[in-house]
Amino acid sequence: MRIKLFIFAGLLYLVLLGAFVYHVSNAEFSLMLGGYEFALPVMVWVVLPVLVLFVCAILHMSFYTFLRYLKTKDFYSDARKFQNFALDLLLEKNPKPHFKIKEFQNAAELVKSLKTFEKIPNNDKLNEVLDILSELKEQKSVNLKKFKLNQENPLVQLNEKNTILNDINYAFLRLKNKKEFQNELDFVAFEELLKLGTFKQIQSLSLHKNAQQITDLFKRFEQGSLQMNNQEFESLLNEAVLSEKQYLDIAKLSTKKLDPDSLIAIFKKLKEQNSDVLKAYLFILAEFGLFDELRLELKMSSKEYEEFNIILLAREYHKKVDFNTLVQ
């Protein structure tokens, strides 16, 4: 109850009580206290104790109203400090405000911890979450089941991505029975599998590989991180239509990985089906010193390949030529 309303109601009650008692009896009543006799109307004796209680109640309410005023004053003061504190954090300052209210102090520590990832003593739940966030940032996999997050939660998505990046077998199992990409994480798993997976894993998937991805697999083959036999090499080469430049790049990568007869046979077969393979085939002939076959192919070709004519001319004059640099 508001103090003004209480005073009004209390005074009204005292007046009504006094009027009622006076109406009932206007006689006097004497009381001896310490040798003194007090003779007062009955109305006064009835109203006096109530008045004392009324005054005490007002003092009590005034006291707690004053305390509430002090607390409210501190609240608004701390609220202004907290706003400035938040702005300073965003500006990468190092604010150290003093809050009078404990809740604001705790809130400031929490906000600062969220910004700086610093742990708060005796706050085990928060510190556990900070540890998890730190591990996720370091591309580690963590257990998030206890937090009951939905599958679309960014932390769940990041944890799934980290698991894919840390476990190539997990990436393979994620894609094993899929015929098309369903979300961004499928693309991440596929790219990771192309980087680190075995040939058997990669070829067992039903997902389509583009020309650049196939070229990158041949780069892995040249670097020794992907193993292929002759049949697998030919199968991968036939999987997509590549550009003339890509066929040439693959030929350059493969001259030291497959035996010459096998490599020549593969590209010879393929160039009969695709004219864009001819340049790569000519490069292989030159690389393995089959200059008669090279000369014959050039005569049969309707397209001019000036760089290979230079190679033949250099050989005739016993000049050394860097085939890889010349043929582009």
Beta strands, then each sheet from edge to edge (+ up, - down):
strand 1: 28-33
strand 2: 36-41
sheet 1: 1+ 2-
end
